[in-house]
Amino acid sequence: MTNMTLAVPNDLMEVMKRHKEIKWSEVARQALNEKANELRLMDEILSKSVLTEDDAVRIGKMVNENIAKRHRLK
């Protein structure tokens, strides 16, 4: 298994110090694994997609325009 070093904000470190009963490395490992699983699923879904980046930009612009019209922003 590979080791990893993390930087955490001071306020988070204070909470971690107050709760030494928690195995923080295991919490981090589980969070990383959960995120990796989400990314694997996203990659699998996207591998079957025929939507191009240009299509996504075009659709996004249409959605933004329709929202602006609905809320009378244009």
N, C-alpha and C positions, 0 to 999 in steps of 0.2 A: 504494500500500500504506500502511496506517495504522501509526503507531508506537505502541508500548506500553511502559510503564515497570513493572518488577517489583521487589518487595522480596523479598530472599532472606535466609535466616538466615546468620549469620556463618560457621558451620562449612561451609555449602555454598559460600559465597563463597571460602573458603580453598581448597577443592578446585578450584573454577573457576580461581582464580589460578595454581594449580600446573599446570594443564593448559590453557595458552593456545593449544595447537595445536587445540583443539576450538572449533568455531564454535557457541558457546552459544546464539546467537540462532536458529540453524537447529535445534538440539536442542529449544528451546522451541517453535518454530514447528511442528515435527513432532508434539510432544506435544499441543499445542493442537488441531492438525488431527485427530489420532487420537481425542481426546476428543469433538470436534465430530462426527466420523463416527459414534461410538457413540451420541451423543444423537440424531442424525438417524435412525439405525436404530431406536432406542427410540421416537421420535416416530411413525415409520411403522408400527411394530408396534402401538402404542397407539391409533393413529387408527382401527384396524379392530376394536378391542376393544369388547365390550358390557359388560364388567365395570365396575360403578360403584365409587366410593370406599367406599360403605357395604358393598357386597359384599366388598371386599378387607378391610375392618376385621372384618367378621363371620367370614370365613374365617381371618383371622389369630388371632382370639380362639379359634376352634375348635382350630387347630393348637397354640396355647399351652396350652390346657386338656389336650389329649391328650398333649403332651410332659410336662406336670406330672404327669399320672396315671401315665404310663409310668415316670417317675423317682420316683414316690411323693412328690411335692412338695406335693400337695394332699390 
